[in-house]
Amino acid sequence: KMKTPAVAIKTQPQIPILQRHQLRVEAGDGIGLGKLMNESHESSRQNFENSTPDLDLLVSIAQTLPGVLGARLTGAGFGGATETLCECKRAQEIAVELSKRYAAESGITARVFVCRIADGAS
């Protein structure tokens, strides 16, 4: 009998999240997408164990800011970057506040970029 590798069991929750993520983007559902981003971060943190204390801090600060819909690590994890979905009109204010709070709590100055969601390359 072949056993299912532990890593396959750990990654299963992420697949439905990614499928629902795409549906929310296609539907223009920012609130639903933000909720899925939060779930995705928690799944990455718990199931993949690929987050770091710094990424968790950035995400947790972002999730408390007014106008933020969701936040998560991006890329493969293990350090690097987060992405935060927020109301357009508050994006610059959120970027400044996120950077300020993160520096106050970590002693590290984060580089924050404000971007817009766009169609991918065609």
JONORWO-V649267 format. One record per pair of residues at least 24 apart in sequence whose C-alpha atoms are under 10 Angstrom apart, sorted by the first residue. I is the first residue (numbers start at 0). J is the second residue. D is the distance in whole Angstrom. If there is no record, write none. Layout:
I/J/D, I/J/D
This chain:
6/46/9, 6/47/8, 8/46/9, 9/42/9, 9/43/10, 9/45/9, 9/46/5, 9/47/7, 9/48/10, 10/42/9, 10/43/9, 10/46/7, 10/47/7, 11/42/10, 11/46/9, 12/38/10, 12/39/9, 12/42/7, 12/43/9, 12/46/8, 13/38/9, 13/39/7, 13/40/10, 13/41/10, 13/42/7, 13/43/8, 13/46/8, 13/47/9, 14/39/10, 15/39/10, 16/42/9, 24/116/9, 29/68/7, 29/69/9, 29/84/8, 29/85/8, 29/86/9, 30/67/9, 30/68/6, 30/69/8, 30/84/9, 30/85/9, 30/86/10, 31/68/8, 31/69/9, 32/68/8, 32/69/7, 32/70/10, 32/84/8, 33/62/10, 33/67/8, 33/68/4, 33/69/4, 33/70/7, 33/71/9, 33/83/8, 33/84/6, 33/85/8, 34/68/7, 34/69/6, 34/70/9, 34/84/10, 35/68/10, 35/69/8, 35/70/9, 35/71/9, 36/68/9, 36/69/5, 36/70/6, 36/71/6, 36/72/9, 36/73/10, 36/82/9, 36/83/8, 36/84/8, 37/62/8, 37/68/9, 37/69/5, 37/70/6, 37/71/6, 37/72/9, 37/83/10, 38/69/9, 38/70/9, 38/71/8, 39/69/10, 39/70/9, 39/71/7, 39/72/8, 39/73/10, 40/69/9, 40/70/7, 40/71/5, 40/72/6, 40/73/9, 40/76/10, 40/81/9, 41/71/8, 41/72/9, 42/71/10, 43/71/9, 43/72/8, 43/73/10, 43/75/9, 43/76/8, 44/71/10, 44/72/9, 44/76/9, 44/77/10, 47/75/10, 47/76/9, 48/76/9, 48/77/9, 49/74/10, 49/75/7, 49/76/5, 49/77/5, 49/78/8, 50/75/9, 50/76/5, 50/77/5, 50/78/7, 50/79/9, 51/76/8, 51/77/6, 51/78/6, 51/79/9, 52/77/10, 52/78/9, 52/105/10, 53/77/10, 53/78/7, 53/79/9, 53/80/9, 53/81/10, 53/101/9, 53/104/10, 53/105/8, 53/107/9, 54/78/6, 54/79/8, 54/80/7, 54/81/7, 55/81/9, 56/100/10, 56/101/7, 56/104/8, 56/105/8, 57/81/7, 57/82/9, 57/83/9, 57/97/7, 57/98/9, 57/100/9, 57/101/6, 57/102/10, 57/104/10, 57/105/10, 57/109/9, 58/82/8, 58/83/8, 58/97/9, 58/101/10, 59/97/10, 59/101/10, 60/96/9, 60/97/7, 60/98/10, 60/100/7, 60/101/7, 60/104/10, 61/85/9, 61/93/8, 61/94/9, 61/96/9, 61/97/6, 61/98/10, 61/100/9, 61/101/9, 62/97/10, 63/97/10, 64/92/10, 64/93/7, 64/94/10, 64/96/8, 64/97/8, 65/89/8, 65/92/10, 65/93/8, 66/90/8, 66/92/9, 66/93/8, 67/93/8, 80/109/10, 80/110/9, 80/111/10, 81/111/10, 82/111/10, 82/112/10, 82/113/10, 82/114/10, 83/113/9, 83/114/10, 84/114/10, 84/115/9, 84/116/9, 85/115/10, 87/113/10, 87/114/10, 87/115/8, 90/114/9, 90/115/10
